Amino acid sequence: MGRGHMPIGRRERAKQAKRERIMTAARELFAEHGVSGVTTRQIAHRADVAIGTLYLYASTKAELLIMVQNEKFAAAIDVGLAAANATVGQGVLEPVIALIRPVVECLREHTENGRTYLHELVFGDPAEPYRQAGLALAGRFEVGITGLLTRDAHIDAADAATLARVITTIIHISTTATLYLHRSDEALLADIRDQIQATLAPHRRAA
């Protein structure tokens, strides 16, 4: 047997099982009622763990939301990158939109949860482990946009990084502003597309 595949012990398996039950319970309840309509006690009850046990895995409801949303965010980025890489020879706008689409849909799957998630990442304690993981995902998303922009010979690496920061800001505002909550995903994505196109236009004219 290879040394790199040591079996995990019973205690570790029990911890993993409890964490998965907590994650499943939080995911279901947040989807059903939104983050404001759920308590940590309800999550603990559905997960069949004591409230004290739940706090060993996440000390606040916000941390539980971040845990759940991080998984969704990571999956959306994976889908978006795969879609973007399939848009060969279509300039940079189409690949960027292909990457953005599943992320926007993820954030708007339940608008309250998506808005709260972004708010917690921006304004919460960046040293908290789950927020660190979420911020790392946000960085991965931004790096993905940067890489797509550098496909354009007229956009250098430094400008691409700056433009990616601007584009993520556009997405953040578009998916959190109360003014835009009534819009469908398609309408919102069309507006984001127009904003990105306008942001990239100076580089195209300079070329």
Solvent accessible surface area in square Angstrom, and as a share of the most:
residue,aa,sasa,rsa
1,M,204,0.91
2,G,46,0.44
3,R,226,0.82
4,G,72,0.69
5,H,147,0.65
6,M,144,0.64
7,P,103,0.65
8,I,77,0.39
9,G,44,0.43
10,R,196,0.71
11,R,201,0.74
12,E,71,0.32
13,R,123,0.45
14,A,47,0.36
15,K,97,0.41
16,Q,95,0.42
17,A,48,0.37
18,K,73,0.31
19,R,91,0.33
20,E,91,0.41
21,R,96,0.35
22,I,0,0.00
23,M,1,0.00
24,T,46,0.27
25,A,2,0.02
26,A,0,0.00
27,R,70,0.25
28,E,72,0.32
29,L,10,0.05
30,F,3,0.01
31,A,66,0.52
32,E,95,0.43
33,H,103,0.46
34,G,0,0.00
35,V,11,0.06
36,S,88,0.57
37,G,41,0.40
38,V,2,0.01
39,T,71,0.41
40,T,23,0.13
41,R,160,0.58
42,Q,87,0.38
43,I,0,0.00
44,A,4,0.03
45,H,155,0.69
46,R,105,0.38
47,A,2,0.02
48,D,115,0.60
49,V,20,0.12
50,A,67,0.52
51,I,42,0.22
52,G,41,0.40
53,T,29,0.17
54,L,0,0.00
55,Y,96,0.36
56,L,147,0.73
57,Y,34,0.13
58,A,2,0.02
59,S,67,0.43
60,T,63,0.37
61,K,58,0.24
62,A,23,0.18
63,E,19,0.09
64,L,0,0.00
65,L,0,0.00
66,I,0,0.00
67,M,5,0.02
68,V,2,0.01
69,Q,8,0.04
70,N,15,0.08
71,E,81,0.36
72,K,59,0.25
73,F,10,0.04
74,A,29,0.23
75,A,55,0.43
76,A,8,0.06
77,I,0,0.00
78,D,72,0.37
79,V,91,0.52
80,G,0,0.00
81,L,42,0.21
82,A,66,0.51
83,A,40,0.31
84,A,0,0.00
85,N,91,0.47
86,A,80,0.62
87,T,22,0.13
88,V,122,0.70
89,G,79,0.76
90,Q,93,0.42
91,G,55,0.53
92,V,14,0.08
93,L,26,0.13
94,E,55,0.25
95,P,0,0.00
96,V,0,0.00
97,I,13,0.07
98,A,19,0.15
99,L,0,0.00
100,I,0,0.00
101,R,83,0.30
102,P,19,0.12
103,V,2,0.01
104,V,0,0.00
105,E,68,0.30
106,C,16,0.10
107,L,8,0.04
108,R,26,0.10
109,E,121,0.54
110,H,57,0.25
111,T,48,0.28
112,E,55,0.25
113,N,6,0.03
114,G,2,0.01
115,R,75,0.27
116,T,37,0.21
117,Y,1,0.00
118,L,20,0.10
119,H,100,0.44
120,E,34,0.15
121,L,10,0.05
122,V,83,0.48
123,F,145,0.60
124,G,19,0.18
125,D,80,0.42
126,P,87,0.55
127,A,68,0.53
128,E,20,0.09
129,P,93,0.59
130,Y,48,0.18
131,R,23,0.08
132,Q,97,0.43
133,A,47,0.37
134,G,0,0.00
135,L,68,0.34
136,A,67,0.52
137,L,27,0.14
138,A,36,0.28
139,G,33,0.32
140,R,96,0.35
141,F,11,0.05
142,E,35,0.16
143,V,105,0.60
144,G,13,0.13
145,I,0,0.00
146,T,26,0.15
147,G,39,0.38
148,L,8,0.04
149,L,0,0.00
150,T,58,0.33
151,R,109,0.40
152,D,15,0.08
153,A,101,0.79
154,H,96,0.43
155,I,6,0.03
156,D,85,0.44
157,A,71,0.55
158,A,74,0.57
159,D,55,0.28
160,A,0,0.00
161,A,46,0.36
162,T,86,0.50
163,L,14,0.07
164,A,0,0.00
165,R,153,0.56
166,V,61,0.35
167,I,0,0.00
168,T,26,0.15
169,T,66,0.39
170,I,20,0.10
171,I,5,0.03
172,H,56,0.25
173,I,93,0.47
174,S,3,0.02
175,T,5,0.03
176,T,26,0.15
177,A,29,0.22
178,T,97,0.56
179,L,130,0.65
180,Y,45,0.17
181,L,55,0.28
182,H,152,0.68
183,R,75,0.27
184,S,66,0.43
185,D,47,0.24
186,E,103,0.46
187,A,48,0.37
188,L,0,0.00
189,L,4,0.02
190,A,52,0.41
191,D,39,0.20
192,I,0,0.00
193,R,78,0.29
194,D,86,0.44
195,Q,63,0.28
196,I,0,0.00
197,Q,96,0.42
198,A,67,0.52
199,T,33,0.19
200,L,9,0.04
201,A,27,0.21
202,P,65,0.41
203,H,37,0.16
204,R,121,0.44
205,R,182,0.66
206,A,92,0.72
207,A,70,0.55
